[in-house]
């Protein structure tokens, strides 16, 4: 038990966080609520659809995320984190595995 305490102190000295103390989702400077570039249309909390396009994913959203089977949890510079609607599975998708982001904006007809 004493060895564990020594290792824990050494880890803190070097700024290393033990595996059990790490948060559920990776955090860092790259984690944001909105993004630029490929993920510019996405915001944390939006509902999106994820489609496999033969080795790459297509992310689709309608009217800024009004429908979809997944919810955007985190937007990073090089990844995207999605939860399914019932929060059973969480996906970390690298930006290199995303083929496109399709944003369909449907406007209501004037009466």
Legacy VTK file of the C-alpha trace (Angstrom):
# vtk DataFile Version 3.0
C-alpha trace
ASCII
DATASET POLYDATA
POINTS 111 float
0.000 0.000 0.000
2.915 2.300 0.746
4.285 1.719 -2.780
0.959 2.868 -4.209
1.207 6.106 -2.200
4.756 6.704 -3.457
3.682 6.082 -7.056
0.719 8.411 -6.642
2.964 11.184 -5.273
5.412 10.666 -8.147
2.563 10.832 -10.662
1.347 14.110 -9.166
4.879 15.491 -9.243
5.148 14.853 -12.990
1.560 15.919 -13.723
0.372 12.424 -14.600
-3.197 11.539 -13.719
-3.909 7.926 -12.648
-6.232 5.977 -14.943
-8.938 5.666 -12.275
-8.965 9.435 -11.758
-9.427 10.312 -15.419
-12.808 11.775 -16.440
-15.300 9.843 -18.581
-14.589 11.937 -21.696
-11.179 13.317 -22.623
-10.893 17.006 -21.848
-8.311 19.522 -22.929
-7.687 22.642 -24.921
-9.316 21.072 -27.987
-12.710 20.537 -26.317
-15.133 23.305 -27.213
-18.852 23.915 -27.474
-18.620 25.199 -31.058
-15.966 24.722 -33.715
-14.603 25.956 -37.006
-13.715 24.121 -40.178
-15.251 20.687 -40.719
-17.304 20.891 -37.516
-18.438 24.535 -37.950
-22.133 23.623 -38.256
-22.088 21.540 -35.074
-22.750 22.577 -31.475
-22.694 20.581 -28.276
-26.184 19.257 -27.517
-27.335 19.049 -31.148
-29.041 15.943 -32.447
-27.358 14.494 -35.537
-27.565 11.443 -37.782
-24.503 9.269 -38.357
-24.262 7.313 -41.625
-21.509 4.885 -42.617
-20.342 5.766 -46.141
-17.927 2.905 -46.760
-15.008 3.537 -44.434
-15.965 7.104 -43.510
-18.904 8.691 -41.715
-21.343 11.328 -42.905
-22.841 13.485 -40.176
-26.212 15.048 -40.999
-28.271 17.580 -39.127
-31.590 19.225 -39.878
-32.438 22.804 -38.846
-29.497 23.138 -36.483
-29.968 19.731 -34.889
-33.705 19.309 -34.439
-33.724 15.538 -35.194
-31.229 12.696 -35.184
-30.244 9.466 -33.466
-27.081 10.865 -31.825
-26.272 13.872 -29.624
-23.029 15.852 -29.937
-21.210 15.619 -26.584
-17.818 17.133 -27.422
-16.210 18.873 -30.396
-12.443 18.712 -30.520
-9.931 19.951 -33.048
-9.298 16.396 -34.257
-12.299 14.411 -33.013
-16.020 14.385 -32.361
-17.795 12.635 -29.475
-21.371 11.411 -29.986
-23.832 9.662 -27.648
-26.814 7.748 -28.919
-30.173 9.123 -27.736
-30.553 6.606 -24.926
-26.904 7.182 -23.838
-25.997 3.503 -24.115
-22.967 3.990 -26.341
-20.506 6.848 -26.769
-18.417 7.212 -29.935
-15.142 9.071 -30.342
-14.738 9.668 -34.069
-11.471 11.117 -35.418
-11.903 13.912 -37.953
-10.018 11.782 -40.505
-12.892 9.258 -40.398
-15.542 11.858 -41.281
-16.321 12.209 -44.971
-18.702 15.153 -44.689
-21.063 17.152 -42.504
-24.403 17.823 -44.204
-26.544 20.622 -42.802
-30.053 20.693 -44.269
-31.823 23.958 -43.515
-35.551 23.779 -44.136
-37.391 27.079 -43.955
-41.074 27.245 -43.146
-43.352 28.382 -45.952
-44.908 31.832 -45.604
-48.664 31.835 -45.016
LINES 1 112
111 0 1 2 3 4 5 6 7 8 9 10 11 12 13 14 15 16 17 18 19 20 21 22 23 24 25 26 27 28 29 30 31 32 33 34 35 36 37 38 39 40 41 42 43 44 45 46 47 48 49 50 51 52 53 54 55 56 57 58 59 60 61 62 63 64 65 66 67 68 69 70 71 72 73 74 75 76 77 78 79 80 81 82 83 84 85 86 87 88 89 90 91 92 93 94 95 96 97 98 99 100 101 102 103 104 105 106 107 108 109 110
